[in-house]
Amino acid sequence: MQPSGGPNQDKPATLKDLLNPEILNKLKEQSEQLKTDEAKRKEEERKQAEHARKAEEKRLEQDFSHLLENSKMDWRKFK
């Protein structure tokens, strides 16, 4: 007969079971830090894109040909 070691005896050992809990905690912290850094990077990219869009919009507001092309005025109304 084999001695029963509990519920883990039937399942193979996982990496989580084999790792030192301290190392596991460090890996979890590193994972959270990477997620936070990625969120900050995406927010920064979004802000830069928004800033570039506003700058382009402001430049186009100063461009007479752009304003003329996008004008809603109809010359027939002002005859």
Secondary structure by P-SEA (a helix, b strand, c coil): ccccccccccccccccccccaaaaaaaaaaaaaaaaaaaaaaaaaaaaaaaaaaaaaaaaaacaaaaaaaccccccccc
